[in-house]
Amino acid sequence: MTLTRHQIRERAFQMLFALNANADADQDALYQRVLTDDPDQIVPVPEYLKTLVTGVLAHQSELDAQISQYLSTGWQLQRIAKTDLVIMRIAFFEIEHVSDVPNRVAVNEALELAKNFSDDRSRRFINGVLAHTLDDDDTSDAQA
């Protein structure tokens, strides 16, 4: 079973959302749970899935700080729906730490995740926060 990067991001979202609710959960069991419906089957975990999950977990406070700097006045991380926060953490991780994923792709993929796991209002909110990263990117490109 070969997964596309989009499918891997969906599995990463599911893993990170579950770990957000229960940080002590067995990660190996969770990987198998998001990768196969057959509890008796053990499937190999795609390397990019491990990269996203371990990377987001390892850099979570840094990612949260980056997200916070783009929030409107009066907004705090605690007010953001957990689904939206996990989606943005994945996007910010890809933008900052995965060199072969263009920023626009990371943003578009985050919006696709929001379409699947959240609602239209959340999608607009995520787009608004992530659009700032593209604006910053365009500014640094213009200065280069």
C-alpha positions as CSV (number, residue, x, y, z in Angstrom):
1,M,0.0,0.0,0.0
2,T,1.6,3.2,-1.2
3,L,0.2,6.4,0.2
4,T,0.4,9.8,-1.4
5,R,1.8,12.7,0.6
6,H,-1.8,14.0,0.9
7,Q,-2.9,10.7,2.4
8,I,0.2,10.7,4.7
9,R,-0.8,14.2,5.9
10,E,-4.3,13.0,6.7
11,R,-2.8,10.1,8.7
12,A,-0.4,12.5,10.5
13,F,-3.3,14.7,11.4
14,Q,-5.2,11.7,12.8
15,M,-2.1,10.7,14.8
16,L,-1.4,14.2,16.2
17,F,-5.0,14.8,17.0
18,A,-5.2,11.5,19.0
19,L,-1.9,12.3,20.7
20,N,-3.1,15.8,21.6
21,A,-6.0,14.1,23.4
22,N,-3.9,11.4,25.0
23,A,-0.1,12.2,25.0
24,D,0.6,8.8,26.6
25,A,-1.0,6.7,23.8
26,D,1.1,4.0,22.3
27,Q,2.4,5.6,19.1
28,D,3.2,2.3,17.4
29,A,-0.4,1.1,17.9
30,L,-1.7,4.5,16.7
31,Y,0.4,4.3,13.5
32,Q,-1.1,0.9,12.8
33,R,-4.6,2.1,13.6
34,V,-4.4,5.0,11.1
35,L,-2.7,2.8,8.4
36,T,-4.9,-0.3,8.4
37,D,-8.4,-1.4,9.5
38,D,-7.1,-4.9,10.1
39,P,-6.0,-5.2,13.8
40,D,-4.0,-8.4,13.0
41,Q,-2.0,-6.8,10.2
42,I,1.2,-4.9,10.8
43,V,2.0,-2.5,8.0
44,P,5.2,-0.5,7.5
45,V,5.0,3.1,8.6
46,P,5.9,5.5,5.7
47,E,9.0,7.6,6.5
48,Y,7.3,10.9,5.8
49,L,4.5,10.0,8.3
50,K,7.1,9.5,11.0
51,T,8.8,12.8,9.9
52,L,5.6,14.8,10.3
53,V,4.5,13.2,13.6
54,T,7.9,13.2,15.3
55,G,8.7,16.6,13.9
56,V,5.5,18.3,15.0
57,L,5.8,16.8,18.4
58,A,9.5,17.7,18.8
59,H,8.9,21.3,17.6
60,Q,5.5,21.9,19.1
61,S,6.3,24.9,21.3
62,E,8.3,26.6,18.5
63,L,5.4,25.9,16.1
64,D,2.9,27.3,18.6
65,A,5.0,30.4,19.0
66,Q,5.0,30.9,15.2
67,I,1.2,30.4,15.0
68,S,0.7,32.9,17.9
69,Q,2.6,35.7,16.1
70,Y,0.1,35.5,13.2
71,L,-3.1,35.5,15.4
72,S,-5.2,38.6,15.5
73,T,-5.2,40.7,18.7
74,G,-7.2,39.1,21.4
75,W,-6.7,35.5,20.0
76,Q,-4.7,32.9,21.9
77,L,-3.8,29.4,21.1
78,Q,-6.2,28.1,23.8
79,R,-9.1,29.6,21.8
80,I,-8.3,27.8,18.6
81,A,-10.2,24.5,17.9
82,K,-7.8,21.6,18.4
83,T,-8.4,20.4,14.9
84,D,-7.4,23.7,13.5
85,L,-4.3,23.9,15.7
86,V,-3.1,20.5,14.7
87,I,-3.6,21.4,11.0
88,M,-1.6,24.6,11.4
89,R,1.2,22.8,13.3
90,I,1.6,20.4,10.4
91,A,1.6,23.3,7.9
92,F,4.1,25.4,9.9
93,F,6.3,22.3,10.4
94,E,6.4,21.7,6.7
95,I,7.1,25.4,5.9
96,E,9.9,25.6,8.4
97,H,11.5,22.1,8.4
98,V,10.7,20.3,5.1
99,S,12.8,21.8,2.3
100,D,11.2,19.8,-0.6
101,V,7.7,21.0,0.2
102,P,7.0,24.5,-1.3
103,N,5.2,26.9,1.2
104,R,2.2,27.2,-1.1
105,V,1.8,23.4,-1.2
106,A,2.0,23.3,2.6
107,V,-0.7,25.9,2.8
108,N,-2.9,24.3,0.2
109,E,-2.6,20.9,1.9
110,A,-3.6,22.5,5.3
111,L,-6.7,23.9,3.6
112,E,-7.5,20.4,2.2
113,L,-7.1,18.9,5.7
114,A,-9.5,21.6,7.0
115,K,-12.0,20.8,4.3
116,N,-11.9,17.1,5.4
117,F,-11.6,17.5,9.2
118,S,-13.1,20.9,10.0
119,D,-15.6,23.4,8.6
120,D,-15.7,26.4,6.2
121,R,-15.2,28.9,9.0
122,S,-12.1,27.0,10.3
123,R,-10.8,26.8,6.7
124,R,-11.0,30.5,6.3
125,F,-9.4,31.1,9.7
126,I,-6.5,28.7,8.8
127,N,-6.1,30.4,5.5
128,G,-5.9,33.8,7.1
129,V,-3.2,32.7,9.5
130,L,-1.2,30.8,6.9
131,A,-1.6,33.5,4.3
132,H,0.7,35.7,6.5
133,T,3.5,33.1,6.0
134,L,3.2,33.4,2.2
135,D,3.2,37.2,2.5
136,D,6.4,36.9,4.6
137,D,7.8,34.5,2.0
138,D,7.0,36.9,-0.9
139,T,8.6,39.8,1.0
140,S,11.8,37.8,1.6
141,D,11.8,36.7,-2.1
142,A,11.5,40.4,-3.2
143,Q,14.5,41.3,-0.9
144,A,16.7,38.5,-2.2
